[in-house]
Each structure stands twice: as C-alpha cells, then as structure tokens.
Amino acid sequence: MLDQNNTYEFAGKGARRRRLRLETEARIKPTPDARETEIATSKRAPEFRDISGSEMRKKIRLLTLRTVTFENVSDILKREGYRVSGIAVSGVRSDMRAAIKLLLDEGLLDAQRLKQYRRKHSR
C-alpha cells in the first residue's frame, strides 16, 4: 500500500515500528555534550588543564601521600582545574595506598615521619 508521498514507509511489515521511530525522533531534542558546558572556576585555576595520563597519576600519587581521604584528593584536583573521574582517582589512590602499606610493613617507611609529612603539607 502506498502512502500519500508514493513511498512504502508506512506499509508492510514493520510499518508501526517505523512510524513510531519517526514520531519519537521528531519529539526528541538533541542534548548538548557535557564536555562543551563550562564549569565555574576560581580566578587562580584555569578552566581545564590538559596533561598526560602519567602526569595525572603522578599528581594523584603525590596528593595521596599528602592527604588521607579520597574526598581531599578529589577536592584539591577539582579546585586546581584538573578534569579527572572519581574512578581514576580511586584506582591510582588504592595502588598508592597499597605501596605505602607495604613500605610501612617492611620498615622502609616510618609511620611517624609520614604523619609529620602529611601535617606539613596539608592544605
């Protein structure tokens, strides 16, 4: 069966599915990409910092040494304008914490010295 435009869009098997698809495509508005939206940053921090993955891991490891909690590391990175996911922070941080624990257990790192270092470098 032909429709008014002499095409078979609405005839035959799957006509209802094709018609519904066309109707829903007409109703749905495209959403903007989340990366294109700007976030409010302070004057001292740039909008986003473009750095390599190894530099980001180095920064997260350093912050793991200097701070105790995941929230502190995430807040500092966000304040300084780094764009990094919580999953990435969690993964690198857990590996670093395991290394610190191993060094403490083997006696290669002093627990008191680590506490002093964290107190000195806390922000």
TORKOL-4160 file (C-alpha; in steps of 0.2 Angstrom, whole numbers, padded with zeros to 4 digits, m for minus):
123
<pt num="1" X="0000" Y="0000" Z="0000"/>
<pt num="2" X="0007" Y="0017" Z="m0005"/>
<pt num="3" X="0005" Y="0032" Z="0007"/>
<pt num="4" X="0002" Y="0050" Z="0000"/>
<pt num="5" X="0020" Y="0053" Z="m0005"/>
<pt num="6" X="0020" Y="0037" Z="m0016"/>
<pt num="7" X="0033" Y="0028" Z="m0004"/>
<pt num="8" X="0031" Y="0012" Z="0006"/>
<pt num="9" X="0036" Y="0020" Z="0023"/>
<pt num="10" X="0020" Y="0016" Z="0031"/>
<pt num="11" X="0016" Y="0000" Z="0023"/>
<pt num="12" X="0020" Y="m0018" Z="0025"/>
<pt num="13" X="0029" Y="m0027" Z="0039"/>
<pt num="14" X="0036" Y="m0016" Z="0052"/>
<pt num="15" X="0026" Y="m0001" Z="0047"/>
<pt num="16" X="0021" Y="0003" Z="0065"/>
<pt num="17" X="0039" Y="0002" Z="0071"/>
<pt num="18" X="0045" Y="0013" Z="0058"/>
<pt num="19" X="0031" Y="0026" Z="0061"/>
<pt num="20" X="0034" Y="0026" Z="0080"/>
<pt num="21" X="0053" Y="0028" Z="0076"/>
<pt num="22" X="0049" Y="0043" Z="0065"/>
<pt num="23" X="0037" Y="0051" Z="0078"/>
<pt num="24" X="0050" Y="0049" Z="0093"/>
<pt num="25" X="0064" Y="0056" Z="0083"/>
<pt num="26" X="0053" Y="0072" Z="0079"/>
<pt num="27" X="0049" Y="0074" Z="0098"/>
<pt num="28" X="0067" Y="0071" Z="0105"/>
<pt num="29" X="0078" Y="0086" Z="0106"/>
<pt num="30" X="0096" Y="0083" Z="0105"/>
<pt num="31" X="0105" Y="0087" Z="0121"/>
<pt num="32" X="0121" Y="0097" Z="0122"/>
<pt num="33" X="0138" Y="0087" Z="0125"/>
<pt num="34" X="0143" Y="0088" Z="0143"/>
<pt num="35" X="0161" Y="0092" Z="0139"/>
<pt num="36" X="0155" Y="0108" Z="0130"/>
<pt num="37" X="0147" Y="0116" Z="0145"/>
<pt num="38" X="0159" Y="0127" Z="0156"/>
<pt num="39" X="0161" Y="0125" Z="0174"/>
<pt num="40" X="0163" Y="0139" Z="0186"/>
<pt num="41" X="0182" Y="0140" Z="0192"/>
<pt num="42" X="0191" Y="0152" Z="0203"/>
<pt num="43" X="0202" Y="0165" Z="0196"/>
<pt num="44" X="0218" Y="0157" Z="0200"/>
<pt num="45" X="0214" Y="0140" Z="0192"/>
<pt num="46" X="0212" Y="0138" Z="0173"/>
<pt num="47" X="0196" Y="0131" Z="0166"/>
<pt num="48" X="0204" Y="0114" Z="0162"/>
<pt num="49" X="0222" Y="0108" Z="0162"/>
<pt num="50" X="0227" Y="0097" Z="0148"/>
<pt num="51" X="0240" Y="0085" Z="0154"/>
<pt num="52" X="0245" Y="0067" Z="0150"/>
<pt num="53" X="0239" Y="0052" Z="0160"/>
<pt num="54" X="0256" Y="0049" Z="0168"/>
<pt num="55" X="0257" Y="0067" Z="0174"/>
<pt num="56" X="0239" Y="0065" Z="0181"/>
<pt num="57" X="0244" Y="0048" Z="0190"/>
<pt num="58" X="0260" Y="0057" Z="0197"/>
<pt num="59" X="0249" Y="0071" Z="0204"/>
<pt num="60" X="0236" Y="0059" Z="0212"/>
<pt num="61" X="0250" Y="0049" Z="0220"/>
<pt num="62" X="0258" Y="0065" Z="0227"/>
<pt num="63" X="0241" Y="0070" Z="0234"/>
<pt num="64" X="0238" Y="0053" Z="0241"/>
<pt num="65" X="0255" Y="0055" Z="0251"/>
<pt num="66" X="0250" Y="0072" Z="0257"/>
<pt num="67" X="0231" Y="0068" Z="0262"/>
<pt num="68" X="0222" Y="0055" Z="0270"/>
<pt num="69" X="0205" Y="0054" Z="0262"/>
<pt num="70" X="0198" Y="0052" Z="0244"/>
<pt num="71" X="0187" Y="0067" Z="0246"/>
<pt num="72" X="0203" Y="0078" Z="0249"/>
<pt num="73" X="0211" Y="0072" Z="0234"/>
<pt num="74" X="0196" Y="0075" Z="0223"/>
<pt num="75" X="0193" Y="0092" Z="0230"/>
<pt num="76" X="0211" Y="0098" Z="0228"/>
<pt num="77" X="0211" Y="0091" Z="0210"/>
<pt num="78" X="0194" Y="0100" Z="0206"/>
<pt num="79" X="0200" Y="0116" Z="0214"/>
<pt num="80" X="0216" Y="0116" Z="0203"/>
<pt num="81" X="0206" Y="0113" Z="0187"/>
<pt num="82" X="0211" Y="0095" Z="0183"/>
<pt num="83" X="0197" Y="0085" Z="0174"/>
<pt num="84" X="0198" Y="0068" Z="0181"/>
<pt num="85" X="0185" Y="0055" Z="0186"/>
<pt num="86" X="0182" Y="0048" Z="0203"/>
<pt num="87" X="0186" Y="0030" Z="0196"/>
<pt num="88" X="0203" Y="0036" Z="0190"/>
<pt num="89" X="0207" Y="0044" Z="0207"/>
<pt num="90" X="0201" Y="0029" Z="0216"/>
<pt num="91" X="0211" Y="0017" Z="0206"/>
<pt num="92" X="0228" Y="0026" Z="0207"/>
<pt num="93" X="0225" Y="0030" Z="0225"/>
<pt num="94" X="0222" Y="0012" Z="0230"/>
<pt num="95" X="0238" Y="0007" Z="0221"/>
<pt num="96" X="0247" Y="0020" Z="0230"/>
<pt num="97" X="0240" Y="0016" Z="0247"/>
<pt num="98" X="0245" Y="m0002" Z="0245"/>
<pt num="99" X="0263" Y="0003" Z="0241"/>
<pt num="100" X="0263" Y="0014" Z="0256"/>
<pt num="101" X="0256" Y="0000" Z="0267"/>
<pt num="102" X="0269" Y="m0012" Z="0260"/>
<pt num="103" X="0283" Y="0000" Z="0264"/>
<pt num="104" X="0277" Y="0003" Z="0281"/>
<pt num="105" X="0276" Y="m0016" Z="0285"/>
<pt num="106" X="0293" Y="m0019" Z="0278"/>
<pt num="107" X="0300" Y="m0004" Z="0289"/>
<pt num="108" X="0306" Y="0006" Z="0274"/>
<pt num="109" X="0295" Y="0020" Z="0278"/>
<pt num="110" X="0292" Y="0027" Z="0296"/>
<pt num="111" X="0274" Y="0030" Z="0301"/>
<pt num="112" X="0278" Y="0045" Z="0312"/>
<pt num="113" X="0288" Y="0053" Z="0298"/>
<pt num="114" X="0273" Y="0050" Z="0286"/>
<pt num="115" X="0261" Y="0059" Z="0299"/>
<pt num="116" X="0273" Y="0073" Z="0300"/>
<pt num="117" X="0275" Y="0075" Z="0281"/>
<pt num="118" X="0256" Y="0075" Z="0280"/>
<pt num="119" X="0254" Y="0088" Z="0293"/>
<pt num="120" X="0267" Y="0099" Z="0285"/>
<pt num="121" X="0259" Y="0098" Z="0268"/>
<pt num="122" X="0241" Y="0098" Z="0272"/>
<pt num="123" X="0231" Y="0112" Z="0264"/>
